Amino acid sequence: MSKNKTLSDAKSAKNDEFYTQYADIQKEVNAYLDYNPDTFRGKTVLLPCDDPEWSKFTRFFAENFERLGLKKLISTSYAAASKKFKTPYQPSLFESESPQFDAAKTEVRGKIFVLDHDTNANGHIDLDDLEWKYLEGDGDFRSEEVCKLRDEADVIVTNPPFSLFREFLAWILATKNAKGAKQFLILGNKNAVSYTEVFPLIKDNMMWSGVTEWAGGMWFETMDSTDVDKVVDGKNMKNVASVWFTNLEHGRRHRPLELMTMADNIKYSRHKDIRGKGYFTFENYPAIEVPFTDAIPSDYDGIMAVPRSFLDKYCPEQFEIVGIAEGESGKELGLKPVPKELKKLNRSLRDGQLYYMKDGYPEKPFARILIRARRVK
């Protein structure tokens, strides 16, 4: 199997149990603190769709409760019997040695973990002060009791079920606080950018890529022992094409790309597809094909079709996102139909796809984001 198996593949397999590594959470969250040390200060953070006994999200936020300046940390788990991807449930010592542990309840009821004060009177609020109890239901984020926790929270952070990303994002956006949209930091499929529920949010700067680079996917601990890429310290690991999505501000988002002019790209570009050749113009849309983010010409004022990975370097002060030529959201572009004779030349070409002519042959690029430079007037 491909080492970069996508989250949509996980959806088909009904495997929603990919556990994020502590280091990846730490790297991402610390970047927001570098930009604004008060990003989480005085706020209630909710970690839904979590397995606090196993997930690193709860551990990270509990261990860093005071450094982040949190007001309250809430984490919820899903009942073992309600999970789509079935694995033998093994209660942790944290759970099984607790006075309120009940094997029957654990099977059918979710749990809530709360941290908001120094329970052991040692002068610090940390992981040892975490308290838990059973929820009334199975912990589904759509349940009334978890919706109430969502409404209470200021920031929602989690790795949601991969097969329910659209619904989970809509669930976050269904409520607002006094300052407007609920803040969030969540993981999702790279392909999610083309969803009709997602791309308009990116285009209108209501949601953007997190700090972690898109290249190479991310490594998760997987509960599916039949689909493993490597074993690290006895843990089954899977590389998944996932990225962070957020509406929290971070420094990289406002750092403009350093780019060459079109003439300099054609003369000096490190990419042989550009150097000495230039840029193709699409036959069915007024835009040029820019196959590499670092080959975006700094002096071009028209629309440019760039790789989807451009989003992890997107600076809204430097560029405007015009549209997307991919998937559900791409249907809104109104691309001209592909002539039948060209479809015969390239049988993979379909209406609704960008294409350009190369040596008399119709070529189509991979998924493209359409952008235009912002000029100071």
C-alpha positions, 0 to 999 in steps of 0.5 A: 500500500502507498505510504501516503494513504489518504484520509479518504482511504481511511474513511472507506476502511472505517478506520477513524483511530489515528492518534496524533504524536505529542511532538506534532501537537507541541510543534504546532501549538508552540508556533501560535505562542511564538506569534502571540503568547496569549493565544490560549490565555484565560480561555476554555479549551475543549478537546472533543473526539478524544481518548484522553487515556491514550491521546496526546492532546489531553496530556499536552494541554494538561502538562502545559496548563499553566504555561498556556494560561488556560482557564479550563481544559475539557476533554471527552472520549467516545464509548468503545462500543460506538467506535466504527473501527473495532479494536479490543478495548484495553482500559488504562491504569488511569481508568481501571484503578479509579474508584468510579471505574465501571466496565459496563459503563465504559463500554457504552458511555463516553467520559469527560475529563476536566482540569481547572484547579489544583486538586492535590494542593501541590501548588500547580495545576497539571496532569495530576489534577485531571478529574473524570466521570462518565458522560450520560451518552456515548460521547458523540460530538453531536450529542446534546451534552457535548454540544453544551461543552462546545458552546462553553469553550473558547477554542476547540482542538482535536483530531476529529474522526476522519470520516466525519470532517465535514460534519465536525467542521459544521458543528464547530461553526454552528455556534459563536462566542461574544467575539464571533466565530469559535476558534479552532485547531483541527486536523483534516485531509488535504483533499478537504480543501476542495469540499464545498463546505471548506473551500469558501472558508479558505477563500474568504480567510475564515479558515487557513492552513496551520503552521506545519508544512504540507510536504510528506504528510504526518505520522500517526499511531494507528489502531489498525494492525493490518495497515502499518507503514512502520513500527517505532518503539513498539507502536504501529505508525501510519503516514497520512496525508493530513494537515492542520486547519485553523482560524488562529493567527500565526506568524508564517501566515503573514510572511510574504513569499520571496519571489522572482520576476517572470523574466528571472524565473524563465532565465534562472528557475531551478525547475526545468519545466520553467527555465528556458520555457516559460508558463503555459496558458490554459485553453479553457480559463484565463490563467497561467499554469504555475506548477511550483510555488517558488516559481510564482512570478512576482510581477504577474497581475493575472490569475495563476493556477498554483499547487494546492500545497501553496496554502501552507505558504499563503500570505493574505496580504500578498495574494488573493485566492480566486477559486479552486480547480478541483473537486466539488468547489471547482464546479463553480469556475464555469470552465469551458467544455473540452472539445471532443477531438482533444478528449480523444487525444487525452482520454483522462481529460474531462469537462470541468478540468483545466487543460493547456496545449503542449506540443499539440497535446492537451495536458491537465495539471494536478489540483490547482488553487487559483490566485492573484497578486494583491497590489498596493494602490 
